[in-house]
Amino acid sequence: MTNAKLERAILIDAEFAGANLRGAFLPDVKLNNASLIMADLSRANLVRADLSRANLNQANLSEADLTDAYLAKTDLRDVILHRTSLMRVDLSTVNLAGAKFRGTIMPNGEIHG
C-alpha cells in the first residue's frame, strides 16, 4: 500500500501490523485502537489523524507529518521518529519509551535529537 491515499478514512480497530504504508496520504484518518505494530509509515501524511489508543510499537515514522494529530494513550514504544513533525501534538498520555529521535520537530517547534 505504498503511497496509499485514504484521506478521512474511518479505520477504527484496523489491523495494519507490519504494513507498508510508506508515503501514505492519511490526513484526518480515524485509526482509533488500530494495530500498526512494526508498520512502515515513513513519509506518511498523518496531519490531524486520530490515532488515539493505537499501537504503533516499533513502527517507522521517519519523515512523517503528524502535525495536529490526536495521540491520546497511543503506544509509540520503540518507534523511529527521525525528522518527524509532532507540531501541536499533545504527548502527555503517549508512551514514548525507547523511541528513537533524530531531528524530530516537537510540539513546541523545537528540534529534538
Biopython code that builds the backbone (N, CA, C, O; Angstrom):
import numpy as np
from Bio.PDB.StructureBuilder import StructureBuilder

atoms = [
    (1, "MET", "N", (0.821, -1.192, 0.000)),
    (1, "MET", "CA", (0.000, 0.000, 0.000)),
    (1, "MET", "C", (0.864, 1.255, 0.000)),
    (1, "MET", "O", (0.447, 2.288, 0.523)),
    (2, "THR", "N", (2.039, 1.183, -0.568)),
    (2, "THR", "CA", (2.898, 2.355, -0.658)),
    (2, "THR", "C", (2.155, 3.471, -1.370)),
    (2, "THR", "O", (1.496, 3.239, -2.384)),
    (3, "ASN", "N", (2.263, 4.702, -0.828)),
    (3, "ASN", "CA", (1.615, 5.896, -1.387)),
    (3, "ASN", "C", (0.088, 5.792, -1.418)),
    (3, "ASN", "O", (-0.546, 6.435, -2.254)),
    (4, "ALA", "N", (-0.510, 5.010, -0.539)),
    (4, "ALA", "CA", (-1.970, 4.892, -0.464)),
    (4, "ALA", "C", (-2.587, 6.248, -0.147)),
    (4, "ALA", "O", (-1.991, 7.053, 0.569)),
    (5, "LYS", "N", (-3.762, 6.498, -0.669)),
    (5, "LYS", "CA", (-4.495, 7.732, -0.406)),
    (5, "LYS", "C", (-5.810, 7.368, 0.279)),
    (5, "LYS", "O", (-6.744, 6.868, -0.348)),
    (6, "LEU", "N", (-5.853, 7.635, 1.587)),
    (6, "LEU", "CA", (-7.019, 7.263, 2.385)),
    (6, "LEU", "C", (-7.497, 8.451, 3.213)),
    (6, "LEU", "O", (-7.821, 8.298, 4.391)),
    (7, "GLU", "N", (-7.541, 9.618, 2.611)),
    (7, "GLU", "CA", (-7.944, 10.837, 3.308)),
    (7, "GLU", "C", (-9.326, 10.662, 3.933)),
    (7, "GLU", "O", (-10.268, 10.225, 3.273)),
    (8, "ARG", "N", (-9.431, 11.013, 5.229)),
    (8, "ARG", "CA", (-10.675, 10.976, 6.008)),
    (8, "ARG", "C", (-11.266, 9.568, 6.171)),
    (8, "ARG", "O", (-12.432, 9.437, 6.543)),
    (9, "ALA", "N", (-10.491, 8.525, 5.903)),
    (9, "ALA", "CA", (-10.983, 7.151, 6.046)),
    (9, "ALA", "C", (-11.243, 6.845, 7.521)),
    (9, "ALA", "O", (-10.568, 7.375, 8.404)),
    (10, "ILE", "N", (-12.214, 5.998, 7.770)),
    (10, "ILE", "CA", (-12.524, 5.543, 9.123)),
    (10, "ILE", "C", (-12.045, 4.101, 9.216)),
    (10, "ILE", "O", (-12.646, 3.189, 8.648)),
    (11, "LEU", "N", (-10.948, 3.918, 9.945)),
    (11, "LEU", "CA", (-10.293, 2.616, 10.041)),
    (11, "LEU", "C", (-10.139, 2.210, 11.511)),
    (11, "LEU", "O", (-9.096, 1.699, 11.919)),
    (12, "ILE", "N", (-11.173, 2.441, 12.279)),
    (12, "ILE", "CA", (-11.169, 2.128, 13.709)),
    (12, "ILE", "C", (-10.980, 0.625, 13.900)),
    (12, "ILE", "O", (-11.614, -0.180, 13.217)),
    (13, "ASP", "N", (-10.104, 0.254, 14.835)),
    (13, "ASP", "CA", (-9.787, -1.146, 15.148)),
    (13, "ASP", "C", (-9.131, -1.891, 13.981)),
    (13, "ASP", "O", (-9.135, -3.121, 13.963)),
    (14, "ALA", "N", (-8.580, -1.180, 13.027)),
    (14, "ALA", "CA", (-7.950, -1.815, 11.857)),
    (14, "ALA", "C", (-6.672, -2.546, 12.250)),
    (14, "ALA", "O", (-6.016, -2.188, 13.228)),
    (15, "GLU", "N", (-6.330, -3.562, 11.484)),
    (15, "GLU", "CA", (-5.123, -4.368, 11.703)),
    (15, "GLU", "C", (-4.142, -4.092, 10.561)),
    (15, "GLU", "O", (-4.317, -4.573, 9.441)),
    (16, "PHE", "N", (-3.099, -3.301, 10.873)),
    (16, "PHE", "CA", (-2.072, -2.959, 9.894)),
    (16, "PHE", "C", (-0.682, -3.325, 10.414)),
    (16, "PHE", "O", (0.307, -2.711, 10.015)),
    (17, "ALA", "N", (-0.600, -4.305, 11.288)),
    (17, "ALA", "CA", (0.699, -4.704, 11.842)),
    (17, "ALA", "C", (1.629, -5.123, 10.702)),
    (17, "ALA", "O", (1.277, -5.964, 9.874)),
    (18, "GLY", "N", (2.808, -4.530, 10.674)),
    (18, "GLY", "CA", (3.799, -4.852, 9.652)),
    (18, "GLY", "C", (3.495, -4.302, 8.267)),
    (18, "GLY", "O", (4.211, -4.618, 7.317)),
    (19, "ALA", "N", (2.463, -3.497, 8.127)),
    (19, "ALA", "CA", (2.056, -2.982, 6.815)),
    (19, "ALA", "C", (3.051, -1.961, 6.260)),
    (19, "ALA", "O", (3.685, -1.225, 7.016)),
    (20, "ASN", "N", (3.178, -1.927, 4.937)),
    (20, "ASN", "CA", (3.988, -0.927, 4.261)),
    (20, "ASN", "C", (3.057, 0.212, 3.853)),
    (20, "ASN", "O", (2.356, 0.124, 2.844)),
    (21, "LEU", "N", (3.059, 1.275, 4.644)),
    (21, "LEU", "CA", (2.245, 2.454, 4.367)),
    (21, "LEU", "C", (3.154, 3.655, 4.085)),
    (21, "LEU", "O", (2.789, 4.800, 4.352)),
    (22, "ARG", "N", (4.332, 3.377, 3.548)),
    (22, "ARG", "CA", (5.312, 4.417, 3.243)),
    (22, "ARG", "C", (4.699, 5.437, 2.283)),
    (22, "ARG", "O", (4.157, 5.077, 1.239)),
    (23, "GLY", "N", (4.795, 6.709, 2.653)),
    (23, "GLY", "CA", (4.312, 7.793, 1.802)),
    (23, "GLY", "C", (2.796, 7.874, 1.716)),
    (23, "GLY", "O", (2.270, 8.566, 0.844)),
    (24, "ALA", "N", (2.080, 7.186, 2.600)),
    (24, "ALA", "CA", (0.607, 7.193, 2.542)),
    (24, "ALA", "C", (0.052, 8.580, 2.842)),
    (24, "ALA", "O", (0.602, 9.314, 3.663)),
    (25, "PHE", "N", (-1.025, 8.927, 2.178)),
    (25, "PHE", "CA", (-1.724, 10.197, 2.366)),
    (25, "PHE", "C", (-2.925, 9.902, 3.256)),
    (25, "PHE", "O", (-3.953, 9.417, 2.783)),
    (26, "LEU", "N", (-2.788, 10.200, 4.561)),
    (26, "LEU", "CA", (-3.789, 9.814, 5.549)),
    (26, "LEU", "C", (-4.274, 10.979, 6.421)),
    (26, "LEU", "O", (-4.523, 10.778, 7.610)),
    (27, "PRO", "N", (-4.416, 12.185, 5.869)),
    (27, "PRO", "CA", (-4.871, 13.279, 6.725)),
    (27, "PRO", "C", (-6.309, 13.043, 7.176)),
    (27, "PRO", "O", (-7.143, 12.547, 6.419)),
    (28, "ASP", "N", (-6.576, 13.410, 8.422)),
    (28, "ASP", "CA", (-7.918, 13.314, 9.015)),
    (28, "ASP", "C", (-8.437, 11.885, 9.116)),
    (28, "ASP", "O", (-9.636, 11.683, 9.313)),
    (29, "VAL", "N", (-7.568, 10.893, 8.988)),
    (29, "VAL", "CA", (-7.985, 9.496, 9.084)),
    (29, "VAL", "C", (-8.264, 9.148, 10.549)),
    (29, "VAL", "O", (-7.643, 9.703, 11.455)),
    (30, "LYS", "N", (-9.188, 8.238, 10.767)),
    (30, "LYS", "CA", (-9.509, 7.759, 12.109)),
    (30, "LYS", "C", (-8.964, 6.345, 12.248)),
    (30, "LYS", "O", (-9.485, 5.398, 11.658)),
    (31, "LEU", "N", (-7.900, 6.222, 13.045)),
    (31, "LEU", "CA", (-7.253, 4.936, 13.289)),
    (31, "LEU", "C", (-7.284, 4.604, 14.787)),
    (31, "LEU", "O", (-6.331, 4.035, 15.319)),
    (32, "ASN", "N", (-8.376, 4.959, 15.455)),
    (32, "ASN", "CA", (-8.516, 4.673, 16.879)),
    (32, "ASN", "C", (-8.383, 3.176, 17.112)),
    (32, "ASN", "O", (-8.948, 2.374, 16.369)),
    (33, "ASN", "N", (-7.636, 2.800, 18.146)),
    (33, "ASN", "CA", (-7.462, 1.397, 18.541)),
    (33, "ASN", "C", (-6.842, 0.529, 17.450)),
    (33, "ASN", "O", (-6.901, -0.697, 17.547)),
    (34, "ALA", "N", (-6.263, 1.111, 16.438)),
    (34, "ALA", "CA", (-5.674, 0.328, 15.342)),
    (34, "ALA", "C", (-4.350, -0.287, 15.778)),
    (34, "ALA", "O", (-3.647, 0.255, 16.630)),
    (35, "SER", "N", (-4.026, -1.421, 15.183)),
    (35, "SER", "CA", (-2.735, -2.066, 15.404)),
    (35, "SER", "C", (-1.828, -1.747, 14.211)),
    (35, "SER", "O", (-2.070, -2.193, 13.090)),
    (36, "LEU", "N", (-0.792, -0.974, 14.480)),
    (36, "LEU", "CA", (0.184, -0.593, 13.462)),
    (36, "LEU", "C", (1.583, -1.005, 13.919)),
    (36, "LEU", "O", (2.574, -0.350, 13.596)),
    (37, "ILE", "N", (1.645, -2.094, 14.672)),
    (37, "ILE", "CA", (2.912, -2.589, 15.199)),
    (37, "ILE", "C", (3.857, -2.889, 14.035)),
    (37, "ILE", "O", (3.503, -3.597, 13.092)),
    (38, "MET", "N", (5.061, -2.334, 14.122)),
    (38, "MET", "CA", (6.115, -2.527, 13.122)),
    (38, "MET", "C", (5.710, -2.081, 11.708)),
    (38, "MET", "O", (6.308, -2.530, 10.730)),
    (39, "ALA", "N", (4.719, -1.219, 11.589)),
    (39, "ALA", "CA", (4.306, -0.703, 10.276)),
    (39, "ALA", "C", (5.307, 0.343, 9.789)),
    (39, "ALA", "O", (5.919, 1.047, 10.593)),
    (40, "ASP", "N", (5.467, 0.438, 8.486)),
    (40, "ASP", "CA", (6.318, 1.468, 7.886)),
    (40, "ASP", "C", (5.429, 2.618, 7.455)),
    (40, "ASP", "O", (4.729, 2.538, 6.446)),
    (41, "LEU", "N", (5.468, 3.690, 8.234)),
    (41, "LEU", "CA", (4.699, 4.903, 7.942)),
    (41, "LEU", "C", (5.646, 6.054, 7.608)),
    (41, "LEU", "O", (5.294, 7.222, 7.775)),
    (42, "SER", "N", (6.837, 5.723, 7.140)),
    (42, "SER", "CA", (7.795, 6.774, 6.797)),
    (42, "SER", "C", (7.216, 7.640, 5.674)),
    (42, "SER", "O", (6.598, 7.149, 4.729)),
    (43, "ARG", "N", (7.442, 8.933, 5.819)),
    (43, "ARG", "CA", (6.955, 9.950, 4.862)),
    (43, "ARG", "C", (5.431, 9.984, 4.733)),
    (43, "ARG", "O", (4.916, 10.541, 3.762)),
    (44, "ALA", "N", (4.703, 9.409, 5.677)),
    (44, "ALA", "CA", (3.238, 9.433, 5.631)),
    (44, "ALA", "C", (2.711, 10.788, 6.092)),
    (44, "ALA", "O", (3.301, 11.436, 6.957)),
    (45, "ASN", "N", (1.597, 11.203, 5.506)),
    (45, "ASN", "CA", (0.909, 12.417, 5.920)),
    (45, "ASN", "C", (-0.211, 11.977, 6.864)),
    (45, "ASN", "O", (-1.214, 11.404, 6.439)),
    (46, "LEU", "N", (-0.015, 12.260, 8.156)),
    (46, "LEU", "CA", (-0.994, 11.910, 9.184)),
    (46, "LEU", "C", (-1.491, 13.178, 9.886)),
    (46, "LEU", "O", (-1.811, 13.152, 11.075)),
    (47, "VAL", "N", (-1.552, 14.267, 9.152)),
    (47, "VAL", "CA", (-2.000, 15.542, 9.697)),
    (47, "VAL", "C", (-3.444, 15.392, 10.197)),
    (47, "VAL", "O", (-4.323, 14.925, 9.473)),
    (48, "ARG", "N", (-3.659, 15.798, 11.439)),
    (48, "ARG", "CA", (-4.977, 15.747, 12.095)),
    (48, "ARG", "C", (-5.536, 14.325, 12.230)),
    (48, "ARG", "O", (-6.728, 14.162, 12.491)),
    (49, "ALA", "N", (-4.710, 13.309, 12.059)),
    (49, "ALA", "CA", (-5.164, 11.919, 12.197)),
    (49, "ALA", "C", (-5.511, 11.625, 13.651)),
    (49, "ALA", "O", (-4.876, 12.150, 14.566)),
    (50, "ASP", "N", (-6.502, 10.797, 13.857)),
    (50, "ASP", "CA", (-6.874, 10.346, 15.199)),
    (50, "ASP", "C", (-6.285, 8.957, 15.400)),
    (50, "ASP", "O", (-6.795, 7.966, 14.878)),
    (51, "LEU", "N", (-5.203, 8.905, 16.167)),
    (51, "LEU", "CA", (-4.508, 7.647, 16.470)),
    (51, "LEU", "C", (-4.661, 7.297, 17.945)),
    (51, "LEU", "O", (-3.823, 6.595, 18.510)),
    (52, "SER", "N", (-5.721, 7.782, 18.563)),
    (52, "SER", "CA", (-5.909, 7.522, 19.989)),
    (52, "SER", "C", (-6.006, 6.025, 20.251)),
    (52, "SER", "O", (-6.704, 5.288, 19.555)),
    (53, "ARG", "N", (-5.277, 5.608, 21.283)),
    (53, "ARG", "CA", (-5.227, 4.206, 21.721)),
    (53, "ARG", "C", (-4.681, 3.243, 20.649)),
    (53, "ARG", "O", (-4.818, 2.027, 20.785)),
    (54, "ALA", "N", (-4.077, 3.776, 19.603)),
    (54, "ALA", "CA", (-3.478, 2.919, 18.573)),
    (54, "ALA", "C", (-2.145, 2.366, 19.082)),
    (54, "ALA", "O", (-1.490, 2.976, 19.927)),
    (55, "ASN", "N", (-1.761, 1.221, 18.564)),
    (55, "ASN", "CA", (-0.492, 0.599, 18.938)),
    (55, "ASN", "C", (0.461, 0.709, 17.748)),
    (55, "ASN", "O", (0.300, 0.020, 16.740)),
    (56, "LEU", "N", (1.457, 1.587, 17.885)),
    (56, "LEU", "CA", (2.469, 1.782, 16.848)),
    (56, "LEU", "C", (3.831, 1.310, 17.338)),
    (56, "LEU", "O", (4.863, 1.792, 16.871)),
    (57, "ASN", "N", (3.836, 0.382, 18.264)),
    (57, "ASN", "CA", (5.079, -0.142, 18.822)),
    (57, "ASN", "C", (6.013, -0.578, 17.686)),
    (57, "ASN", "O", (5.624, -1.369, 16.826)),
    (58, "GLN", "N", (7.239, -0.062, 17.688)),
    (58, "GLN", "CA", (8.292, -0.364, 16.725)),
    (58, "GLN", "C", (7.978, 0.084, 15.290)),
    (58, "GLN", "O", (8.608, -0.394, 14.347)),
    (59, "ALA", "N", (7.028, 0.983, 15.119)),
    (59, "ALA", "CA", (6.709, 1.497, 13.780)),
    (59, "ALA", "C", (7.785, 2.487, 13.331)),
    (59, "ALA", "O", (8.485, 3.077, 14.154)),
    (60, "ASN", "N", (7.902, 2.657, 12.023)),
    (60, "ASN", "CA", (8.825, 3.629, 11.448)),
    (60, "ASN", "C", (8.012, 4.845, 11.013)),
    (60, "ASN", "O", (7.226, 4.776, 10.068)),
    (61, "LEU", "N", (8.215, 5.964, 11.721)),
    (61, "LEU", "CA", (7.528, 7.214, 11.398)),
    (61, "LEU", "C", (8.524, 8.265, 10.910)),
    (61, "LEU", "O", (8.283, 9.463, 11.052)),
    (62, "SER", "N", (9.636, 7.818, 10.340)),
    (62, "SER", "CA", (10.641, 8.751, 9.825)),
    (62, "SER", "C", (10.029, 9.660, 8.762)),
    (62, "SER", "O", (9.371, 9.200, 7.829)),
    (63, "GLU", "N", (10.264, 10.962, 8.929)),
    (63, "GLU", "CA", (9.810, 11.987, 7.983)),
    (63, "GLU", "C", (8.293, 12.037, 7.836)),
    (63, "GLU", "O", (7.791, 12.627, 6.879)),
    (64, "ALA", "N", (7.553, 11.431, 8.764)),
    (64, "ALA", "CA", (6.090, 11.509, 8.733)),
    (64, "ALA", "C", (5.646, 12.854, 9.295)),
    (64, "ALA", "O", (6.350, 13.462, 10.101)),
    (65, "ASP", "N", (4.481, 13.309, 8.867)),
    (65, "ASP", "CA", (3.916, 14.558, 9.360)),
    (65, "ASP", "C", (2.701, 14.235, 10.216)),
    (65, "ASP", "O", (1.653, 13.844, 9.702)),
    (66, "LEU", "N", (2.852, 14.403, 11.537)),
    (66, "LEU", "CA", (1.764, 14.171, 12.481)),
    (66, "LEU", "C", (1.272, 15.482, 13.083)),
    (66, "LEU", "O", (0.732, 15.490, 14.189)),
    (67, "THR", "N", (1.451, 16.580, 12.374)),
    (67, "THR", "CA", (1.007, 17.877, 12.857)),
    (67, "THR", "C", (-0.476, 17.824, 13.226)),
    (67, "THR", "O", (-1.310, 17.377, 12.438)),
    (68, "ASP", "N", (-0.786, 18.285, 14.433)),
    (68, "ASP", "CA", (-2.163, 18.344, 14.947)),
    (68, "ASP", "C", (-2.829, 16.969, 15.086)),
    (68, "ASP", "O", (-4.053, 16.889, 15.197)),
    (69, "ALA", "N", (-2.046, 15.895, 15.081)),
    (69, "ALA", "CA", (-2.625, 14.556, 15.259)),
    (69, "ALA", "C", (-3.095, 14.377, 16.701)),
    (69, "ALA", "O", (-2.568, 15.013, 17.614)),
    (70, "TYR", "N", (-4.079, 13.518, 16.899)),
    (70, "TYR", "CA", (-4.614, 13.213, 18.222)),
    (70, "TYR", "C", (-4.045, 11.870, 18.649)),
    (70, "TYR", "O", (-4.369, 10.836, 18.065)),
    (71, "LEU", "N", (-3.189, 11.887, 19.680)),
    (71, "LEU", "CA", (-2.464, 10.689, 20.088)),
    (71, "LEU", "C", (-2.758, 10.280, 21.531)),
    (71, "LEU", "O", (-1.879, 9.730, 22.194)),
    (72, "ALA", "N", (-3.939, 10.525, 22.024)),
    (72, "ALA", "CA", (-4.258, 10.173, 23.409)),
    (72, "ALA", "C", (-4.087, 8.680, 23.648)),
    (72, "ALA", "O", (-4.697, 7.853, 22.971)),
    (73, "LYS", "N", (-3.241, 8.347, 24.629)),
    (73, "LYS", "CA", (-2.983, 6.965, 25.044)),
    (73, "LYS", "C", (-2.469, 6.078, 23.908)),
    (73, "LYS", "O", (-2.740, 4.878, 23.872)),
    (74, "THR", "N", (-1.728, 6.685, 22.986)),
    (74, "THR", "CA", (-1.139, 5.946, 21.870)),
    (74, "THR", "C", (0.172, 5.304, 22.301)),
    (74, "THR", "O", (0.947, 5.908, 23.042)),
    (75, "ASP", "N", (0.422, 4.085, 21.844)),
    (75, "ASP", "CA", (1.645, 3.355, 22.173)),
    (75, "ASP", "C", (2.686, 3.605, 21.086)),
    (75, "ASP", "O", (2.580, 3.081, 19.977)),
    (76, "LEU", "N", (3.688, 4.408, 21.416)),
    (76, "LEU", "CA", (4.783, 4.705, 20.497)),
    (76, "LEU", "C", (6.105, 4.160, 21.052)),
    (76, "LEU", "O", (7.164, 4.746, 20.828)),
    (77, "ARG", "N", (6.036, 3.049, 21.769)),
    (77, "ARG", "CA", (7.260, 2.452, 22.297)),
    (77, "ARG", "C", (8.166, 1.990, 21.159)),
    (77, "ARG", "O", (7.719, 1.364, 20.199)),
    (78, "ASP", "N", (9.451, 2.316, 21.293)),
    (78, "ASP", "CA", (10.483, 1.872, 20.347)),
    (78, "ASP", "C", (10.217, 2.325, 18.909)),
    (78, "ASP", "O", (10.719, 1.708, 17.970)),
    (79, "VAL", "N", (9.449, 3.376, 18.726)),
    (79, "VAL", "CA", (9.150, 3.902, 17.397)),
    (79, "VAL", "C", (10.323, 4.737, 16.884)),
    (79, "VAL", "O", (11.081, 5.300, 17.673)),
    (80, "ILE", "N", (10.468, 4.814, 15.573)),
    (80, "ILE", "CA", (11.519, 5.634, 14.951)),
    (80, "ILE", "C", (10.893, 6.962, 14.536)),
    (80, "ILE", "O", (9.959, 7.002, 13.735)),
    (81, "LEU", "N", (11.422, 8.046, 15.095)),
    (81, "LEU", "CA", (10.895, 9.389, 14.838)),
    (81, "LEU", "C", (12.001, 10.282, 14.287)),
    (81, "LEU", "O", (12.306, 11.316, 14.882)),
    (82, "HIS", "N", (12.600, 9.911, 13.178)),
    (82, "HIS", "CA", (13.663, 10.706, 12.568)),
    (82, "HIS", "C", (13.045, 11.727, 11.612)),
    (82, "HIS", "O", (12.376, 11.368, 10.643)),
    (83, "ARG", "N", (13.283, 12.993, 11.904)),
    (83, "ARG", "CA", (12.763, 14.104, 11.095)),
    (83, "ARG", "C", (11.229, 14.063, 10.976)),
    (83, "ARG", "O", (10.663, 14.414, 9.941)),
    (84, "THR", "N", (10.587, 13.634, 12.039)),
    (84, "THR", "CA", (9.129, 13.548, 12.105)),
    (84, "THR", "C", (8.579, 14.846, 12.678)),
    (84, "THR", "O", (9.189, 15.428, 13.574)),
    (85, "SER", "N", (7.430, 15.314, 12.174)),
    (85, "SER", "CA", (6.800, 16.507, 12.727)),
    (85, "SER", "C", (5.714, 16.110, 13.724)),
    (85, "SER", "O", (4.754, 15.415, 13.391)),
    (86, "LEU", "N", (5.903, 16.581, 14.965)),
    (86, "LEU", "CA", (4.915, 16.379, 16.024)),
    (86, "LEU", "C", (4.362, 17.731, 16.468)),
    (86, "LEU", "O", (3.956, 17.894, 17.619)),
    (87, "MET", "N", (4.349, 18.696, 15.557)),
    (87, "MET", "CA", (3.880, 20.047, 15.876)),
    (87, "MET", "C", (2.448, 20.017, 16.415)),
    (87, "MET", "O", (1.555, 19.391, 15.844)),
    (88, "ARG", "N", (2.267, 20.719, 17.537)),
    (88, "ARG", "CA", (0.954, 20.898, 18.171)),
    (88, "ARG", "C", (0.288, 19.566, 18.554)),
    (88, "ARG", "O", (-0.938, 19.454, 18.526)),
    (89, "VAL", "N", (1.098, 18.563, 18.910)),
    (89, "VAL", "CA", (0.586, 17.271, 19.346)),
    (89, "VAL", "C", (0.711, 17.197, 20.868)),
    (89, "VAL", "O", (1.761, 17.533, 21.417)),
    (90, "ASP", "N", (-0.332, 16.768, 21.545)),
    (90, "ASP", "CA", (-0.301, 16.579, 22.990)),
    (90, "ASP", "C", (0.292, 15.199, 23.266)),
    (90, "ASP", "O", (-0.328, 14.179, 22.964)),
    (91, "LEU", "N", (1.484, 15.174, 23.835)),
    (91, "LEU", "CA", (2.174, 13.913, 24.113)),
    (91, "LEU", "C", (2.032, 13.477, 25.575)),
    (91, "LEU", "O", (2.715, 12.549, 26.008)),
    (92, "SER", "N", (1.160, 14.132, 26.333)),
    (92, "SER", "CA", (1.091, 13.883, 27.774)),
    (92, "SER", "C", (0.662, 12.468, 28.147)),
    (92, "SER", "O", (1.017, 11.999, 29.228)),
    (93, "THR", "N", (-0.083, 11.772, 27.300)),
    (93, "THR", "CA", (-0.514, 10.405, 27.630)),
    (93, "THR", "C", (0.069, 9.377, 26.668)),
    (93, "THR", "O", (-0.377, 8.230, 26.638)),
    (94, "VAL", "N", (1.059, 9.779, 25.888)),
    (94, "VAL", "CA", (1.675, 8.898, 24.888)),
    (94, "VAL", "C", (2.831, 8.127, 25.518)),
    (94, "VAL", "O", (3.625, 8.699, 26.265)),
    (95, "ASN", "N", (2.929, 6.843, 25.224)),
    (95, "ASN", "CA", (4.044, 6.026, 25.699)),
    (95, "ASN", "C", (5.163, 6.107, 24.663)),
    (95, "ASN", "O", (5.062, 5.517, 23.588)),
    (96, "LEU", "N", (6.232, 6.842, 24.990)),
    (96, "LEU", "CA", (7.375, 7.034, 24.098)),
    (96, "LEU", "C", (8.622, 6.299, 24.595)),
    (96, "LEU", "O", (9.738, 6.644, 24.206)),
    (97, "ALA", "N", (8.441, 5.301, 25.442)),
    (97, "ALA", "CA", (9.587, 4.563, 25.991)),
    (97, "ALA", "C", (10.397, 3.947, 24.855)),
    (97, "ALA", "O", (9.852, 3.233, 24.014)),
    (98, "GLY", "N", (11.683, 4.221, 24.833)),
    (98, "GLY", "CA", (12.576, 3.646, 23.834)),
    (98, "GLY", "C", (12.475, 4.267, 22.448)),
    (98, "GLY", "O", (13.117, 3.786, 21.514)),
    (99, "ALA", "N", (11.679, 5.329, 22.295)),
    (99, "ALA", "CA", (11.545, 5.983, 20.988)),
    (99, "ALA", "C", (12.885, 6.567, 20.555)),
    (99, "ALA", "O", (13.659, 7.056, 21.378)),
    (100, "LYS", "N", (13.146, 6.510, 19.253)),
    (100, "LYS", "CA", (14.406, 6.998, 18.693)),
    (100, "LYS", "C", (14.151, 8.317, 17.965)),
    (100, "LYS", "O", (13.472, 8.355, 16.939)),
    (101, "PHE", "N", (14.706, 9.393, 18.514)),
    (101, "PHE", "CA", (14.523, 10.734, 17.972)),
    (101, "PHE", "C", (15.774, 11.186, 17.243)),
    (101, "PHE", "O", (16.883, 10.983, 17.737)),
    (102, "ARG", "N", (15.615, 11.792, 16.086)),
    (102, "ARG", "CA", (16.728, 12.465, 15.409)),
    (102, "ARG", "C", (16.116, 13.522, 14.500)),
    (102, "ARG", "O", (15.450, 13.202, 13.515)),
    (103, "GLY", "N", (16.347, 14.768, 14.840)),
    (103, "GLY", "CA", (15.814, 15.864, 14.037)),
    (103, "GLY", "C", (14.307, 15.956, 14.088)),
    (103, "GLY", "O", (13.684, 16.463, 13.154)),
    (104, "THR", "N", (13.709, 15.473, 15.166)),
    (104, "THR", "CA", (12.249, 15.455, 15.313)),
    (104, "THR", "C", (11.741, 16.829, 15.729)),
    (104, "THR", "O", (12.292, 17.447, 16.641)),
    (105, "ILE", "N", (10.700, 17.307, 15.068)),
    (105, "ILE", "CA", (10.088, 18.584, 15.425)),
    (105, "ILE", "C", (9.057, 18.310, 16.510)),
    (105, "ILE", "O", (8.042, 17.660, 16.265)),
    (106, "MET", "N", (9.324, 18.809, 17.707)),
    (106, "MET", "CA", (8.477, 18.569, 18.865)),
    (106, "MET", "C", (7.264, 19.511, 18.863)),
    (106, "MET", "O", (7.218, 20.457, 18.077)),
    (107, "PRO", "N", (6.283, 19.254, 19.743)),
    (107, "PRO", "CA", (5.061, 20.052, 19.742)),
    (107, "PRO", "C", (5.265, 21.562, 19.838)),
    (107, "PRO", "O", (4.476, 22.332, 19.291)),
    (108, "ASN", "N", (6.319, 21.987, 20.530)),
    (108, "ASN", "CA", (6.585, 23.421, 20.663)),
    (108, "ASN", "C", (7.449, 23.985, 19.532)),
    (108, "ASN", "O", (7.810, 25.162, 19.561)),
    (109, "GLY", "N", (7.780, 23.166, 18.545)),
    (109, "GLY", "CA", (8.570, 23.625, 17.403)),
    (109, "GLY", "C", (10.058, 23.406, 17.551)),
    (109, "GLY", "O", (10.804, 23.600, 16.591)),
    (110, "GLU", "N", (10.517, 23.001, 18.741)),
    (110, "GLU", "CA", (11.944, 22.733, 18.937)),
    (110, "GLU", "C", (12.345, 21.416, 18.277)),
    (110, "GLU", "O", (11.547, 20.485, 18.178)),
    (111, "ILE", "N", (13.584, 21.360, 17.835)),
    (111, "ILE", "CA", (14.125, 20.149, 17.212)),
    (111, "ILE", "C", (14.755, 19.274, 18.313)),
    (111, "ILE", "O", (15.549, 19.761, 19.118)),
    (112, "HIS", "N", (14.400, 18.001, 18.340)),
    (112, "HIS", "CA", (14.920, 17.071, 19.344)),
    (112, "HIS", "C", (15.818, 16.044, 18.665)),
    (112, "HIS", "O", (15.469, 15.489, 17.623)),
    (113, "GLY", "N", (16.957, 15.802, 19.258)),
    (113, "GLY", "CA", (17.860, 14.754, 18.786)),
    (113, "GLY", "C", (18.763, 15.129, 17.686)),
    (113, "GLY", "O", (19.556, 14.305, 17.230)),
]
sb = StructureBuilder()
sb.init_structure("model")
sb.init_model(0)
sb.init_chain("A")
sb.init_seg("    ")
for serial, (resi, resn, name, xyz) in enumerate(atoms, 1):
    if name == "N":
        sb.init_residue(resn, " ", resi, " ")
    sb.init_atom(name, np.array(xyz, "f"), 0.0, 1.0, " ", f" {name:<3s}", serial, name[0])
structure = sb.get_structure()
